[in-house]
Amino acid sequence: MKVLLLQDVHGTGKKDEIVEVSEGYGRNYLLPRKLAKEATAETLNSVKLSRDAQAHREEVKKREAEIKSRELKGKVIQLTARGGENGKLYGSVTADMIAKALKEQHGIEVDKRRIEQDEPIRAAGQSFVTVKLWQGISVRMLVNTTVAGK
């Protein structure tokens, strides 16, 4: 009996996979527990359509990430943070601060978890951060930090 798995089933297969199982296992275990549906032409078609739709959504997101990367390339983020003598900051510049400055200055919204710092920014000056937009698509940006409130 061929079934379409609706969830991951240990020892049988993963979600949305079509597997061949014994008649008893399918009728007495998988189907009553709603772990699988019988693999009819209709269910196979619906799975194919949902896979195609998911692939299309991912392609659109990838294109958007590529456009964002082109827009961000070469841009500089200006930040002002509180600090003391000799350009040392009180605390450090966080990814959240960088994300907010990026939205304000360049109008591009990026999740703070997508911003990676080589090392914490604890002094005024220039440093680099990496903004990861998609798998394999990232932009290295310059952050120019100045001290306010000397």
Backbone as JSON Lines, residues from 0, in Angstrom:
{"i":0,"aa":"M","n":[0.84,-1.18,0.0],"ca":[0.0,0.0,0.0],"c":[0.89,1.24,0.0]}
{"i":1,"aa":"K","n":[0.59,2.2,-0.88],"ca":[1.35,3.44,-0.94],"c":[0.62,4.5,-0.12]}
{"i":2,"aa":"V","n":[1.41,5.19,0.74],"ca":[0.83,6.25,1.56],"c":[1.68,7.51,1.46]}
{"i":3,"aa":"L","n":[1.04,8.63,1.71],"ca":[1.71,9.92,1.78],"c":[1.81,10.28,3.25]}
{"i":4,"aa":"L","n":[3.03,10.44,3.75],"ca":[3.23,10.72,5.17],"c":[2.91,12.19,5.46]}
{"i":5,"aa":"L","n":[2.11,12.42,6.49],"ca":[1.73,13.77,6.9],"c":[2.65,14.31,7.98]}
{"i":6,"aa":"Q","n":[3.4,13.41,8.62],"ca":[4.38,13.78,9.64],"c":[5.58,12.86,9.49]}
{"i":7,"aa":"D","n":[6.69,13.21,10.13],"ca":[7.84,12.32,10.18],"c":[7.46,11.1,11.01]}
{"i":8,"aa":"V","n":[7.71,9.9,10.49],"ca":[7.43,8.67,11.21],"c":[8.75,7.92,11.31]}
{"i":9,"aa":"H","n":[9.21,7.72,12.55],"ca":[10.49,7.06,12.78],"c":[10.5,5.67,12.16]}
{"i":10,"aa":"G","n":[11.49,5.39,11.36],"ca":[11.63,4.08,10.74],"c":[10.84,3.92,9.45]}
{"i":11,"aa":"T","n":[10.02,4.9,9.1],"ca":[9.2,4.79,7.89],"c":[9.57,5.85,6.87]}
{"i":12,"aa":"G","n":[9.62,7.12,7.29],"ca":[9.97,8.17,6.35],"c":[9.69,9.55,6.91]}
{"i":13,"aa":"K","n":[9.91,10.55,6.07],"ca":[9.74,11.94,6.46],"c":[8.44,12.49,5.9]}
{"i":14,"aa":"K","n":[8.05,13.66,6.4],"ca":[6.82,14.32,5.99],"c":[6.82,14.58,4.48]}
{"i":15,"aa":"D","n":[5.65,14.45,3.86],"ca":[5.42,14.65,2.42],"c":[6.16,13.64,1.54]}
{"i":16,"aa":"E","n":[6.57,12.55,2.12],"ca":[7.25,11.49,1.36],"c":[6.23,10.4,1.04]}
{"i":17,"aa":"I","n":[6.34,9.8,-0.13],"ca":[5.45,8.7,-0.51],"c":[6.22,7.41,-0.29]}
{"i":18,"aa":"V","n":[5.66,6.54,0.56],"ca":[6.36,5.3,0.9],"c":[5.42,4.12,0.71]}
{"i":19,"aa":"E","n":[6.01,2.98,0.5],"ca":[5.28,1.72,0.37],"c":[5.33,1.03,1.74]}
{"i":20,"aa":"V","n":[4.15,0.77,2.32],"ca":[4.06,0.1,3.61],"c":[3.13,-1.09,3.48]}
{"i":21,"aa":"S","n":[3.19,-1.97,4.48],"ca":[2.29,-3.13,4.43],"c":[0.85,-2.66,4.67]}
{"i":22,"aa":"E","n":[-0.08,-3.45,4.18],"ca":[-1.51,-3.11,4.27],"c":[-1.95,-2.93,5.73]}
{"i":23,"aa":"G","n":[-1.54,-3.84,6.6],"ca":[-1.94,-3.78,8.01],"c":[-1.36,-2.56,8.72]}
{"i":24,"aa":"Y","n":[-0.09,-2.27,8.49],"ca":[0.57,-1.13,9.12],"c":[-0.11,0.17,8.7]}
{"i":25,"aa":"G","n":[-0.42,0.27,7.43],"ca":[-1.07,1.47,6.92],"c":[-2.48,1.63,7.48]}
{"i":26,"aa":"R","n":[-3.31,0.59,7.39],"ca":[-4.72,0.68,7.8],"c":[-4.9,0.73,9.32]}
{"i":27,"aa":"N","n":[-4.05,0.02,10.07],"ca":[-4.25,-0.09,11.51],"c":[-3.44,0.91,12.34]}
{"i":28,"aa":"Y","n":[-2.37,1.47,11.77],"ca":[-1.53,2.37,12.55],"c":[-1.46,3.77,11.95]}
{"i":29,"aa":"L","n":[-1.0,3.87,10.71],"ca":[-0.75,5.19,10.12],"c":[-2.02,5.98,9.84]}
{"i":30,"aa":"L","n":[-3.0,5.38,9.2],"ca":[-4.22,6.1,8.83],"c":[-5.06,6.52,10.04]}
{"i":31,"aa":"P","n":[-5.33,5.64,11.03],"ca":[-6.14,6.07,12.18],"c":[-5.49,7.18,13.01]}
{"i":32,"aa":"R","n":[-4.17,7.19,13.08],"ca":[-3.46,8.21,13.87],"c":[-3.19,9.48,13.06]}
{"i":33,"aa":"K","n":[-3.7,9.54,11.85],"ca":[-3.54,10.68,10.95],"c":[-2.06,11.01,10.7]}
{"i":34,"aa":"L","n":[-1.24,9.96,10.63],"ca":[0.18,10.12,10.3],"c":[0.38,10.04,8.79]}
{"i":35,"aa":"A","n":[-0.62,9.51,8.07],"ca":[-0.5,9.34,6.63],"c":[-1.88,9.36,5.98]}
{"i":36,"aa":"K","n":[-1.86,9.6,4.65],"ca":[-3.07,9.5,3.84],"c":[-2.76,8.53,2.71]}
{"i":37,"aa":"E","n":[-3.79,7.88,2.22],"ca":[-3.59,6.99,1.09],"c":[-3.11,7.79,-0.11]}
{"i":38,"aa":"A","n":[-2.15,7.27,-0.84],"ca":[-1.55,7.99,-1.96],"c":[-2.41,7.84,-3.2]}
{"i":39,"aa":"T","n":[-3.42,8.7,-3.3],"ca":[-4.26,8.71,-4.5],"c":[-3.72,9.77,-5.45]}
{"i":40,"aa":"A","n":[-4.25,9.8,-6.65],"ca":[-3.82,10.78,-7.64],"c":[-4.07,12.2,-7.13]}
{"i":41,"aa":"E","n":[-5.18,12.39,-6.42],"ca":[-5.52,13.71,-5.9],"c":[-4.52,14.18,-4.84]}
{"i":42,"aa":"T","n":[-4.15,13.31,-3.9],"ca":[-3.19,13.7,-2.86],"c":[-1.8,13.93,-3.45]}
{"i":43,"aa":"L","n":[-1.4,13.11,-4.43],"ca":[-0.11,13.31,-5.07],"c":[-0.06,14.65,-5.79]}
{"i":44,"aa":"N","n":[-1.17,15.02,-6.44],"ca":[-1.22,16.29,-7.14],"c":[-1.15,17.46,-6.16]}
{"i":45,"aa":"S","n":[-1.85,17.35,-5.04],"ca":[-1.83,18.44,-4.06],"c":[-0.42,18.61,-3.45]}
{"i":46,"aa":"V","n":[0.29,17.51,-3.23],"ca":[1.66,17.59,-2.72],"c":[2.57,18.26,-3.74]}
{"i":47,"aa":"K","n":[2.41,17.9,-5.0],"ca":[3.22,18.51,-6.05],"c":[2.96,20.02,-6.13]}
{"i":48,"aa":"L","n":[1.7,20.42,-6.04],"ca":[1.36,21.84,-6.09],"c":[1.94,22.6,-4.9]}
{"i":49,"aa":"S","n":[1.86,22.01,-3.71],"ca":[2.41,22.69,-2.53],"c":[3.93,22.78,-2.59]}
{"i":50,"aa":"R","n":[4.6,21.75,-3.12],"ca":[6.06,21.82,-3.3],"c":[6.44,22.91,-4.29]}
{"i":51,"aa":"D","n":[5.69,22.99,-5.39],"ca":[5.97,24.03,-6.39],"c":[5.76,25.42,-5.8]}
{"i":52,"aa":"A","n":[4.7,25.59,-5.02],"ca":[4.43,26.89,-4.39],"c":[5.53,27.26,-3.41]}
{"i":53,"aa":"Q","n":[6.0,26.29,-2.63],"ca":[7.08,26.54,-1.68],"c":[8.36,26.92,-2.41]}
{"i":54,"aa":"A","n":[8.67,26.23,-3.49],"ca":[9.87,26.55,-4.27],"c":[9.76,27.96,-4.86]}
{"i":55,"aa":"H","n":[8.58,28.34,-5.3],"ca":[8.38,29.68,-5.85],"c":[8.58,30.75,-4.77]}
{"i":56,"aa":"R","n":[8.03,30.5,-3.56],"ca":[8.19,31.46,-2.46],"c":[9.66,31.64,-2.1]}
{"i":57,"aa":"E","n":[10.41,30.53,-2.07],"ca":[11.83,30.62,-1.75],"c":[12.59,31.37,-2.84]}
{"i":58,"aa":"E","n":[12.24,31.16,-4.09],"ca":[12.89,31.86,-5.19],"c":[12.63,33.36,-5.1]}
{"i":59,"aa":"V","n":[11.41,33.75,-4.74],"ca":[11.07,35.17,-4.59],"c":[11.89,35.78,-3.45]}
{"i":60,"aa":"K","n":[11.98,35.07,-2.33],"ca":[12.78,35.57,-1.2],"c":[14.24,35.71,-1.57]}
{"i":61,"aa":"K","n":[14.76,34.77,-2.34],"ca":[16.16,34.83,-2.76],"c":[16.38,36.05,-3.65]}
{"i":62,"aa":"R","n":[15.46,36.3,-4.59],"ca":[15.59,37.47,-5.46],"c":[15.55,38.76,-4.65]}
{"i":63,"aa":"E","n":[14.66,38.83,-3.66],"ca":[14.58,40.01,-2.8],"c":[15.88,40.21,-2.03]}
{"i":64,"aa":"A","n":[16.49,39.12,-1.55],"ca":[17.76,39.22,-0.84],"c":[18.87,39.72,-1.76]}
{"i":65,"aa":"E","n":[18.87,39.27,-3.02],"ca":[19.87,39.74,-3.97],"c":[19.7,41.23,-4.25]}
{"i":66,"aa":"I","n":[18.46,41.69,-4.35],"ca":[18.21,43.12,-4.57],"c":[18.67,43.93,-3.36]}
{"i":67,"aa":"K","n":[18.36,43.45,-2.15],"ca":[18.81,44.13,-0.93],"c":[20.33,44.2,-0.88]}
{"i":68,"aa":"S","n":[20.99,43.11,-1.26],"ca":[22.45,43.09,-1.19],"c":[23.05,44.12,-2.14]}
{"i":69,"aa":"R","n":[22.44,44.27,-3.34],"ca":[22.93,45.29,-4.27],"c":[22.7,46.69,-3.73]}
{"i":70,"aa":"E","n":[21.56,46.9,-3.05],"ca":[21.27,48.21,-2.47],"c":[22.22,48.55,-1.33]}
{"i":71,"aa":"L","n":[22.59,47.56,-0.52],"ca":[23.44,47.79,0.64],"c":[24.93,47.87,0.32]}
{"i":72,"aa":"K","n":[25.32,47.34,-0.8],"ca":[26.74,47.27,-1.14],"c":[27.34,48.69,-1.19]}
{"i":73,"aa":"G","n":[28.41,48.88,-0.44],"ca":[29.12,50.15,-0.43],"c":[28.53,51.2,0.49]}
{"i":74,"aa":"K","n":[27.43,50.92,1.15],"ca":[26.82,51.9,2.06],"c":[27.52,51.85,3.41]}
{"i":75,"aa":"V","n":[27.49,53.0,4.11],"ca":[28.11,53.12,5.42],"c":[27.01,53.41,6.44]}
{"i":76,"aa":"I","n":[27.1,52.78,7.59],"ca":[26.15,53.0,8.67],"c":[26.8,53.95,9.68]}
{"i":77,"aa":"Q","n":[26.16,55.08,9.94],"ca":[26.66,56.06,10.91],"c":[25.96,55.81,12.25]}
{"i":78,"aa":"L","n":[26.74,55.66,13.31],"ca":[26.17,55.45,14.65],"c":[26.79,56.43,15.63]}
{"i":79,"aa":"T","n":[25.98,56.9,16.54],"ca":[26.47,57.74,17.63],"c":[26.1,57.04,18.93]}
{"i":80,"aa":"A","n":[27.09,56.81,19.78],"ca":[26.85,56.13,21.04],"c":[27.48,56.93,22.17]}
{"i":81,"aa":"R","n":[26.96,56.74,23.36],"ca":[27.52,57.45,24.51],"c":[28.88,56.86,24.85]}
{"i":82,"aa":"G","n":[29.78,57.76,25.23],"ca":[31.12,57.3,25.56],"c":[31.85,58.31,26.39]}
{"i":83,"aa":"G","n":[33.05,57.97,26.73],"ca":[33.86,58.83,27.58],"c":[35.12,59.29,26.87]}
{"i":84,"aa":"E","n":[36.14,59.53,27.66],"ca":[37.42,60.0,27.14],"c":[38.06,58.97,26.19]}
{"i":85,"aa":"N","n":[38.9,59.45,25.3],"ca":[39.69,58.61,24.39],"c":[38.83,57.76,23.45]}
{"i":86,"aa":"G","n":[37.57,58.12,23.24],"ca":[36.73,57.4,22.28],"c":[36.2,56.07,22.74]}
{"i":87,"aa":"K","n":[36.32,55.76,24.04],"ca":[35.79,54.49,24.54],"c":[34.3,54.66,24.79]}
{"i":88,"aa":"L","n":[33.53,53.63,24.41],"ca":[32.09,53.67,24.57],"c":[31.68,53.1,25.92]}
{"i":89,"aa":"Y","n":[30.53,53.58,26.42],"ca":[29.93,52.96,27.61],"c":[29.16,51.75,27.11]}
{"i":90,"aa":"G","n":[29.7,50.58,27.27],"ca":[29.08,49.38,26.73],"c":[29.6,49.12,25.33]}
{"i":91,"aa":"S","n":[28.75,48.6,24.46],"ca":[29.17,48.32,23.09],"c":[28.01,48.54,22.14]}
{"i":92,"aa":"V","n":[28.31,48.6,20.86],"ca":[27.29,48.74,19.83],"c":[26.7,47.35,19.57]}
{"i":93,"aa":"T","n":[25.39,47.24,19.66],"ca":[24.73,45.95,19.49],"c":[24.19,45.79,18.08]}
{"i":94,"aa":"A","n":[23.84,44.58,17.73],"ca":[23.25,44.31,16.42],"c":[21.9,45.01,16.29]}
{"i":95,"aa":"D","n":[21.18,45.15,17.39],"ca":[19.9,45.85,17.37],"c":[20.1,47.32,17.0]}
{"i":96,"aa":"M","n":[21.11,47.95,17.55],"ca":[21.4,49.36,17.22],"c":[21.76,49.5,15.74]}
{"i":97,"aa":"I","n":[22.51,48.55,15.23],"ca":[22.92,48.59,13.82],"c":[21.7,48.41,12.93]}
{"i":98,"aa":"A","n":[20.81,47.48,13.29],"ca":[19.6,47.22,12.49],"c":[18.7,48.46,12.45]}
{"i":99,"aa":"K","n":[18.54,49.13,13.6],"ca":[17.72,50.34,13.65],"c":[18.34,51.46,12.81]}
{"i":100,"aa":"A","n":[19.65,51.63,12.91],"ca":[20.33,52.66,12.13],"c":[20.22,52.36,10.63]}
{"i":101,"aa":"L","n":[20.3,51.1,10.26],"ca":[20.18,50.7,8.86],"c":[18.8,51.05,8.32]}
{"i":102,"aa":"K","n":[17.77,50.82,9.13],"ca":[16.4,51.16,8.71],"c":[16.22,52.67,8.59]}
{"i":103,"aa":"E","n":[16.74,53.42,9.56],"ca":[16.59,54.87,9.55],"c":[17.36,55.53,8.4]}
{"i":104,"aa":"Q","n":[18.6,55.11,8.19],"ca":[19.47,55.79,7.24],"c":[19.27,55.34,5.8]}
{"i":105,"aa":"H","n":[18.99,54.05,5.6],"ca":[18.93,53.53,4.24],"c":[17.56,52.96,3.88]}
{"i":106,"aa":"G","n":[16.65,52.91,4.85],"ca":[15.3,52.43,4.58],"c":[15.19,50.94,4.3]}
{"i":107,"aa":"I","n":[16.18,50.18,4.74],"ca":[16.17,48.73,4.5],"c":[16.09,48.03,5.84]}
{"i":108,"aa":"E","n":[15.05,47.2,6.0],"ca":[14.84,46.51,7.26],"c":[15.52,45.15,7.23]}
{"i":109,"aa":"V","n":[16.34,44.91,8.27],"ca":[17.06,43.65,8.4],"c":[16.9,43.18,9.84]}
{"i":110,"aa":"D","n":[16.63,41.9,10.01],"ca":[16.5,41.33,11.35],"c":[17.85,41.4,12.06]}
{"i":111,"aa":"K","n":[17.83,41.78,13.34],"ca":[19.08,41.94,14.09],"c":[19.87,40.63,14.2]}
{"i":112,"aa":"R","n":[19.18,39.5,14.11],"ca":[19.87,38.21,14.2],"c":[20.67,37.9,12.94]}
{"i":113,"aa":"R","n":[20.43,38.67,11.88],"ca":[21.15,38.47,10.62],"c":[22.42,39.31,10.53]}
{"i":114,"aa":"I","n":[22.69,40.1,11.58],"ca":[23.87,40.96,11.59],"c":[24.93,40.3,12.46]}
{"i":115,"aa":"E","n":[26.09,40.05,11.86],"ca":[27.19,39.41,12.58],"c":[28.35,40.38,12.71]}
{"i":116,"aa":"Q","n":[28.85,40.52,13.93],"ca":[30.0,41.38,14.18],"c":[31.22,40.51,14.36]}
{"i":117,"aa":"D","n":[32.34,40.93,13.76],"ca":[33.59,40.19,13.94],"c":[33.99,40.21,15.42]}
{"i":118,"aa":"E","n":[33.89,41.38,16.01],"ca":[34.16,41.55,17.44],"c":[33.28,42.69,17.93]}
{"i":119,"aa":"P","n":[32.97,42.73,19.2],"ca":[32.11,43.81,19.71],"c":[32.73,45.18,19.46]}
{"i":120,"aa":"I","n":[31.89,46.14,19.1],"ca":[32.36,47.5,18.85],"c":[32.29,48.24,20.18]}
{"i":121,"aa":"R","n":[33.46,48.53,20.76],"ca":[33.52,49.17,22.07],"c":[34.23,50.51,22.04]}
{"i":122,"aa":"A","n":[34.66,50.93,20.86],"ca":[35.36,52.21,20.74],"c":[34.91,52.91,19.47]}
{"i":123,"aa":"A","n":[35.07,54.23,19.48],"ca":[34.71,55.02,18.3],"c":[35.66,54.67,17.16]}
{"i":124,"aa":"G","n":[35.16,54.8,15.94],"ca":[35.98,54.5,14.78],"c":[35.2,53.69,13.77]}
{"i":125,"aa":"Q","n":[35.93,53.07,12.88],"ca":[35.3,52.29,11.83],"c":[35.51,50.8,12.08]}
{"i":126,"aa":"S","n":[34.46,50.04,11.81],"ca":[34.56,48.59,11.91],"c":[33.6,47.98,10.9]}
{"i":127,"aa":"F","n":[33.77,46.7,10.66],"ca":[32.96,46.02,9.66],"c":[31.99,45.05,10.32]}
{"i":128,"aa":"V","n":[30.8,44.91,9.72],"ca":[29.82,43.9,10.12],"c":[29.37,43.17,8.86]}
{"i":129,"aa":"T","n":[28.89,41.96,9.04],"ca":[28.38,41.18,7.92],"c":[26.87,41.04,8.1]}
{"i":130,"aa":"V","n":[26.12,41.41,7.06],"ca":[24.67,41.29,7.07],"c":[24.33,40.09,6.19]}
{"i":131,"aa":"K","n":[23.82,39.02,6.81],"ca":[23.46,37.81,6.07],"c":[21.99,37.91,5.67]}
{"i":132,"aa":"L","n":[21.75,37.98,4.38],"ca":[20.4,38.18,3.87],"c":[19.72,36.87,3.49]}
{"i":133,"aa":"W","n":[20.48,35.91,3.0],"ca":[19.95,34.62,2.55],"c":[21.1,33.65,2.55]}
{"i":134,"aa":"Q","n":[20.84,32.38,2.32],"ca":[21.9,31.38,2.27],"c":[22.86,31.73,1.15]}
{"i":135,"aa":"G","n":[24.09,32.06,1.5],"ca":[25.1,32.38,0.5],"c":[25.06,33.82,0.02]}
{"i":136,"aa":"I","n":[24.12,34.63,0.49],"ca":[24.05,36.03,0.1],"c":[24.27,36.88,1.34]}
{"i":137,"aa":"S","n":[25.41,37.55,1.39],"ca":[25.71,38.41,2.52],"c":[26.45,39.65,2.02]}
{"i":138,"aa":"V","n":[26.39,40.7,2.84],"ca":[27.02,41.96,2.49],"c":[27.89,42.39,3.66]}
{"i":139,"aa":"R","n":[29.09,42.81,3.36],"ca":[30.0,43.33,4.38],"c":[29.85,44.85,4.37]}
{"i":140,"aa":"M","n":[29.49,45.42,5.53],"ca":[29.23,46.85,5.62],"c":[30.14,47.53,6.64]}
{"i":141,"aa":"L","n":[30.41,48.79,6.38],"ca":[31.24,49.6,7.26],"c":[30.34,50.32,8.26]}
{"i":142,"aa":"V","n":[30.71,50.26,9.55],"ca":[29.99,50.96,10.6],"c":[30.93,52.03,11.14]}
{"i":143,"aa":"N","n":[30.51,53.29,11.02],"ca":[31.3,54.41,11.51],"c":[30.68,54.87,12.82]}
{"i":144,"aa":"T","n":[31.4,54.67,13.92],"ca":[30.88,54.98,15.25],"c":[31.55,56.24,15.78]}
{"i":145,"aa":"T","n":[30.71,57.15,16.27],"ca":[31.23,58.37,16.91],"c":[30.72,58.4,18.34]}
{"i":146,"aa":"V","n":[31.45,59.18,19.19],"ca":[31.12,59.26,20.6],"c":[30.33,60.54,20.87]}
{"i":147,"aa":"A","n":[29.25,60.41,21.6],"ca":[28.48,61.57,22.04],"c":[28.56,61.66,23.56]}
{"i":148,"aa":"G","n":[28.49,62.84,24.09],"ca":[28.46,63.01,25.53],"c":[29.8,62.84,26.2]}
{"i":149,"aa":"K","n":[30.81,63.45,25.63],"ca":[32.16,63.37,26.24],"c":[32.21,64.12,27.54]}
